[in-house]
Amino acid sequence: MNLPNSITMSRILCVPVLIWMLSPHFPHSGWHGEQELIASLFFILVSISDGVDGYLARHRGQITTMGMLLDPIADKLLIASAYITLVQFNPHVVKPWIAVLVIGREFVVSGLRSIASTEGFTIEASDVGKLKTVIQIVSVVATILDHGWYVWHFGWFIVPVDLIAVVGIYYVVIVSTISGVDYFVAFWKKIDKASAMTRKHDNESVLSRKKKDLPPAARNVT
């Protein structure tokens, strides 16, 4: 297993660690702010590894079928585990329906990509989809920190942690919905185009077979 795939696999193995960090069984649970800081830093590092393994795979020429399979699985598992755990960890911000919508969108897009792959085409990540990924990371970190702090005071400067968490989560809901629709529209256009080309090819094949079945004299009639 090459280095990029090892990093991707380690991200999958980090999922149960993140769940443990956000649970009451974590050793620093109940301490003011320590659990939240540790879990936030851990989630940020694991999220950064998503870009690192992709960068290494491209620049080392180590893009493999295993990596293409594991990378989206690792991403989906990390986001799904984060939002499901946050429903219990900070129910004030993450409601169950929010977790269902965000996670459902991830699996719907994965399903569309799988169907597209079997049809012989791909659906590239849109700018909205990339924006959604960044906002998801920010919203998860803010929601974790919101469990320990309502605001941060740095002298006269105030960071509204709770406001950032709430706005971030609902912004994720909006962007996830928009990007999901965007993926579906892109999929529909390509699948419709692929179906049209298939029908055209089938019609040409039928006409070719019919022409071959004609007598030699009839084939030359224009």
SEMARMI-407050 format. One record per residue (C-alpha): x, y, z; residue in one letter; residue number from 1. Coordinates in pm, whole numbers, padded with zeros to 5 digits. Layout:
<nodes>
<x=X&y=Y&z=Z&type=A&seq=NUM>
...
</nodes>
This chain:
<nodes>
<x=00000&y=00000&z=00000&type=M&seq=1>
<x=00147&y=00335&z=-00105&type=N&seq=2>
<x=00166&y=00647&z=00113&type=L&seq=3>
<x=-00147&y=00825&z=-00019&type=P&seq=4>
<x=-00359&y=00515&z=00036&type=N&seq=5>
<x=-00210&y=00470&z=00383&type=S&seq=6>
<x=-00314&y=00826&z=00473&type=I&seq=7>
<x=-00663&y=00760&z=00338&type=T&seq=8>
<x=-00690&y=00439&z=00539&type=M&seq=9>
<x=-00571&y=00618&z=00853&type=S&seq=10>
<x=-00852&y=00871&z=00802&type=R&seq=11>
<x=-01104&y=00586&z=00810&type=I&seq=12>
<x=-00944&y=00452&z=01129&type=L&seq=13>
<x=-00974&y=00799&z=01284&type=C&seq=14>
<x=-01354&y=00789&z=01263&type=V&seq=15>
<x=-01410&y=00582&z=01581&type=P&seq=16>
<x=-01147&y=00796&z=01758&type=V&seq=17>
<x=-01346&y=01110&z=01676&type=L&seq=18>
<x=-01667&y=00950&z=01803&type=I&seq=19>
<x=-01488&y=00857&z=02127&type=W&seq=20>
<x=-01352&y=01211&z=02166&type=M&seq=21>
<x=-01703&y=01354&z=02145&type=L&seq=22>
<x=-01851&y=01104&z=02389&type=S&seq=23>
<x=-01895&y=01127&z=02769&type=P&seq=24>
<x=-01635&y=00849&z=02800&type=H&seq=25>
<x=-01352&y=01073&z=02682&type=F&seq=26>
<x=-01108&y=01127&z=02977&type=P&seq=27>
<x=-01128&y=01508&z=02948&type=H&seq=28>
<x=-01508&y=01511&z=02920&type=S&seq=29>
<x=-01652&y=01770&z=03156&type=G&seq=30>
<x=-01329&y=01968&z=03181&type=W&seq=31>
<x=-01381&y=02324&z=03072&type=H&seq=32>
<x=-01286&y=02345&z=02708&type=G&seq=33>
<x=-01022&y=02072&z=02690&type=E&seq=34>
<x=-01241&y=01808&z=02528&type=Q&seq=35>
<x=-01366&y=02061&z=02273&type=E&seq=36>
<x=-01018&y=02189&z=02185&type=L&seq=37>
<x=-00869&y=01841&z=02148&type=I&seq=38>
<x=-01161&y=01713&z=01936&type=A&seq=39>
<x=-01156&y=02027&z=01718&type=S&seq=40>
<x=-00782&y=02006&z=01649&type=L&seq=41>
<x=-00814&y=01634&z=01577&type=F&seq=42>
<x=-01098&y=01690&z=01328&type=F&seq=43>
<x=-00903&y=01967&z=01154&type=I&seq=44>
<x=-00594&y=01748&z=01115&type=L&seq=45>
<x=-00797&y=01454&z=00983&type=V&seq=46>
<x=-00978&y=01685&z=00738&type=S&seq=47>
<x=-00647&y=01827&z=00613&type=I&seq=48>
<x=-00527&y=01472&z=00542&type=S&seq=49>
<x=-00796&y=01455&z=00270&type=D&seq=50>
<x=-00610&y=01715&z=00067&type=G&seq=51>
<x=-00269&y=01570&z=00152&type=V&seq=52>
<x=-00339&y=01220&z=00019&type=D&seq=53>
<x=-00486&y=01360&z=-00304&type=G&seq=54>
<x=-00187&y=01591&z=-00354&type=Y&seq=55>
<x=00063&y=01310&z=-00295&type=L&seq=56>
<x=-00125&y=01069&z=-00523&type=A&seq=57>
<x=-00122&y=01318&z=-00812&type=R&seq=58>
<x=00237&y=01439&z=-00774&type=H&seq=59>
<x=00381&y=01091&z=-00714&type=R&seq=60>
<x=00180&y=00932&z=-00991&type=G&seq=61>
<x=00026&y=00694&z=-00737&type=Q&seq=62>
<x=-00341&y=00726&z=-00829&type=I&seq=63>
<x=-00479&y=00375&z=-00784&type=T&seq=64>
<x=-00818&y=00206&z=-00805&type=T&seq=65>
<x=-00803&y=00138&z=-00431&type=M&seq=66>
<x=-00736&y=00504&z=-00361&type=G&seq=67>
<x=-01024&y=00615&z=-00584&type=M&seq=68>
<x=-01250&y=00376&z=-00392&type=L&seq=69>
<x=-01129&y=00451&z=-00039&type=L&seq=70>
<x=-01103&y=00832&z=-00061&type=D&seq=71>
<x=-01477&y=00912&z=-00102&type=P&seq=72>
<x=-01564&y=00640&z=00152&type=I&seq=73>
<x=-01329&y=00800&z=00407&type=A&seq=74>
<x=-01480&y=01145&z=00342&type=D&seq=75>
<x=-01837&y=01023&z=00380&type=K&seq=76>
<x=-01761&y=00826&z=00696&type=L&seq=77>
<x=-01585&y=01122&z=00858&type=L&seq=78>
<x=-01865&y=01370&z=00784&type=I&seq=79>
<x=-02142&y=01123&z=00870&type=A&seq=80>
<x=-01982&y=01028&z=01203&type=S&seq=81>
<x=-01921&y=01395&z=01290&type=A&seq=82>
<x=-02280&y=01505&z=01230&type=Y&seq=83>
<x=-02437&y=01200&z=01393&type=I&seq=84>
<x=-02221&y=01245&z=01703&type=T&seq=85>
<x=-02289&y=01620&z=01716&type=L&seq=86>
<x=-02664&y=01551&z=01738&type=V&seq=87>
<x=-02591&y=01408&z=02084&type=Q&seq=88>
<x=-02291&y=01628&z=02166&type=F&seq=89>
<x=-02452&y=01965&z=02085&type=N&seq=90>
<x=-02826&y=01919&z=02013&type=P&seq=91>
<x=-02878&y=02294&z=02049&type=H&seq=92>
<x=-02704&y=02344&z=01713&type=V&seq=93>
<x=-02729&y=02016&z=01520&type=V&seq=94>
<x=-03085&y=01885&z=01498&type=K&seq=95>
<x=-03151&y=01526&z=01382&type=P&seq=96>
<x=-03312&y=01642&z=01056&type=W&seq=97>
<x=-03000&y=01845&z=00973&type=I&seq=98>
<x=-02780&y=01538&z=01012&type=A&seq=99>
<x=-03019&y=01330&z=00798&type=V&seq=100>
<x=-03023&y=01593&z=00521&type=L&seq=101>
<x=-02646&y=01644&z=00511&type=V&seq=102>
<x=-02563&y=01273&z=00526&type=I&seq=103>
<x=-02841&y=01184&z=00281&type=G&seq=104>
<x=-02703&y=01433&z=00032&type=R&seq=105>
<x=-02358&y=01270&z=00055&type=E&seq=106>
<x=-02493&y=00925&z=-00021&type=F&seq=107>
<x=-02723&y=01046&z=-00300&type=V&seq=108>
<x=-02428&y=01211&z=-00474&type=V&seq=109>
<x=-02222&y=00893&z=-00428&type=S&seq=110>
<x=-02504&y=00695&z=-00585&type=G&seq=111>
<x=-02525&y=00930&z=-00883&type=L&seq=112>
<x=-02149&y=00903&z=-00933&type=R&seq=113>
<x=-02168&y=00523&z=-00923&type=S&seq=114>
<x=-02442&y=00516&z=-01185&type=I&seq=115>
<x=-02249&y=00765&z=-01398&type=A&seq=116>
<x=-01941&y=00545&z=-01375&type=S&seq=117>
<x=-02132&y=00240&z=-01500&type=T&seq=118>
<x=-02264&y=00450&z=-01790&type=E&seq=119>
<x=-01911&y=00551&z=-01887&type=G&seq=120>
<x=-01895&y=00913&z=-01777&type=F&seq=121>
<x=-01801&y=01111&z=-01466&type=T&seq=122>
<x=-01954&y=01401&z=-01273&type=I&seq=123>
<x=-01687&y=01648&z=-01172&type=E&seq=124>
<x=-01703&y=01826&z=-00838&type=A&seq=125>
<x=-01861&y=02168&z=-00885&type=S&seq=126>
<x=-01747&y=02489&z=-00718&type=D&seq=127>
<x=-02057&y=02472&z=-00498&type=V&seq=128>
<x=-01961&y=02121&z=-00389&type=G&seq=129>
<x=-01609&y=02232&z=-00301&type=K&seq=130>
<x=-01748&y=02527&z=-00104&type=L&seq=131>
<x=-01977&y=02286&z=00081&type=K&seq=132>
<x=-01678&y=02080&z=00194&type=T&seq=133>
<x=-01500&y=02384&z=00340&type=V&seq=134>
<x=-01815&y=02505&z=00518&type=I&seq=135>
<x=-01875&y=02158&z=00661&type=Q&seq=136>
<x=-01532&y=02159&z=00824&type=I&seq=137>
<x=-01582&y=02510&z=00966&type=V&seq=138>
<x=-01932&y=02429&z=01093&type=S&seq=139>
<x=-01824&y=02104&z=01262&type=V&seq=140>
<x=-01532&y=02274&z=01438&type=V&seq=141>
<x=-01749&y=02569&z=01546&type=A&seq=142>
<x=-02020&y=02335&z=01676&type=T&seq=143>
<x=-01768&y=02137&z=01881&type=I&seq=144>
<x=-01624&y=02457&z=02031&type=L&seq=145>
<x=-01975&y=02591&z=02095&type=D&seq=146>
<x=-02024&y=02305&z=02341&type=H&seq=147>
<x=-01763&y=02468&z=02566&type=G&seq=148>
<x=-01790&y=02838&z=02485&type=W&seq=149>
<x=-02070&y=03074&z=02388&type=Y&seq=150>
<x=-01826&y=03351&z=02295&type=V&seq=151>
<x=-01450&y=03406&z=02304&type=W&seq=152>
<x=-01315&y=03727&z=02454&type=H&seq=153>
<x=-00982&y=03862&z=02338&type=F&seq=154>
<x=-00977&y=04196&z=02512&type=G&seq=155>
<x=-01214&y=04422&z=02319&type=W&seq=156>
<x=-01242&y=04166&z=02038&type=F&seq=157>
<x=-01527&y=03913&z=02073&type=I&seq=158>
<x=-01567&y=03593&z=01870&type=V&seq=159>
<x=-01934&y=03480&z=01872&type=P&seq=160>
<x=-01871&y=03105&z=01873&type=V&seq=161>
<x=-02237&y=03010&z=01910&type=D&seq=162>
<x=-02347&y=03241&z=01629&type=L&seq=163>
<x=-02076&y=03107&z=01397&type=I&seq=164>
<x=-02179&y=02749&z=01476&type=A&seq=165>
<x=-02551&y=02808&z=01416&type=V&seq=166>
<x=-02499&y=03014&z=01099&type=V&seq=167>
<x=-02240&y=02763&z=00973&type=G&seq=168>
<x=-02468&y=02463&z=01024&type=I&seq=169>
<x=-02765&y=02619&z=00848&type=Y&seq=170>
<x=-02539&y=02748&z=00572&type=Y&seq=171>
<x=-02423&y=02389&z=00525&type=V&seq=172>
<x=-02788&y=02283&z=00492&type=V&seq=173>
<x=-02848&y=02545&z=00220&type=I&seq=174>
<x=-02525&y=02477&z=00030&type=V&seq=175>
<x=-02569&y=02097&z=00059&type=S&seq=176>
<x=-02917&y=02126&z=-00092&type=T&seq=177>
<x=-02799&y=02353&z=-00374&type=I&seq=178>
<x=-02494&y=02137&z=-00453&type=S&seq=179>
<x=-02708&y=01823&z=-00442&type=G&seq=180>
<x=-02947&y=01971&z=-00697&type=V&seq=181>
<x=-02646&y=02086&z=-00902&type=D&seq=182>
<x=-02505&y=01732&z=-00910&type=Y&seq=183>
<x=-02843&y=01591&z=-01006&type=F&seq=184>
<x=-02885&y=01839&z=-01293&type=V&seq=185>
<x=-02533&y=01761&z=-01418&type=A&seq=186>
<x=-02606&y=01388&z=-01392&type=F&seq=187>
<x=-02939&y=01421&z=-01575&type=W&seq=188>
<x=-02785&y=01616&z=-01861&type=K&seq=189>
<x=-02506&y=01364&z=-01909&type=K&seq=190>
<x=-02725&y=01055&z=-01872&type=I&seq=191>
<x=-02973&y=01206&z=-02120&type=D&seq=192>
<x=-02691&y=01277&z=-02365&type=K&seq=193>
<x=-02549&y=00927&z=-02317&type=A&seq=194>
<x=-02894&y=00773&z=-02377&type=S&seq=195>
<x=-02939&y=00977&z=-02694&type=A&seq=196>
<x=-02601&y=00861&z=-02826&type=M&seq=197>
<x=-02688&y=00500&z=-02740&type=T&seq=198>
<x=-03020&y=00524&z=-02925&type=R&seq=199>
<x=-02846&y=00679&z=-03226&type=K&seq=200>
<x=-02585&y=00401&z=-03227&type=H&seq=201>
<x=-02855&y=00134&z=-03199&type=D&seq=202>
<x=-03053&y=00288&z=-03487&type=N&seq=203>
<x=-02741&y=00301&z=-03705&type=E&seq=204>
<x=-02667&y=-00063&z=-03621&type=S&seq=205>
<x=-03021&y=-00167&z=-03715&type=V&seq=206>
<x=-03005&y=00019&z=-04046&type=L&seq=207>
<x=-02665&y=-00133&z=-04120&type=S&seq=208>
<x=-02798&y=-00485&z=-04055&type=R&seq=209>
<x=-03106&y=-00421&z=-04273&type=K&seq=210>
<x=-02886&y=-00297&z=-04557&type=K&seq=211>
<x=-02670&y=-00608&z=-04537&type=K&seq=212>
<x=-02984&y=-00823&z=-04562&type=D&seq=213>
<x=-03086&y=-00658&z=-04890&type=L&seq=214>
<x=-02992&y=-00816&z=-05226&type=P&seq=215>
<x=-02667&y=-00676&z=-05375&type=P&seq=216>
<x=-02858&y=-00487&z=-05645&type=A&seq=217>
<x=-03083&y=-00317&z=-05392&type=A&seq=218>
<x=-02788&y=-00199&z=-05180&type=R&seq=219>
<x=-02670&y=00031&z=-05459&type=N&seq=220>
<x=-03008&y=00199&z=-05504&type=V&seq=221>
<x=-03000&y=00562&z=-05389&type=T&seq=222>
</nodes>
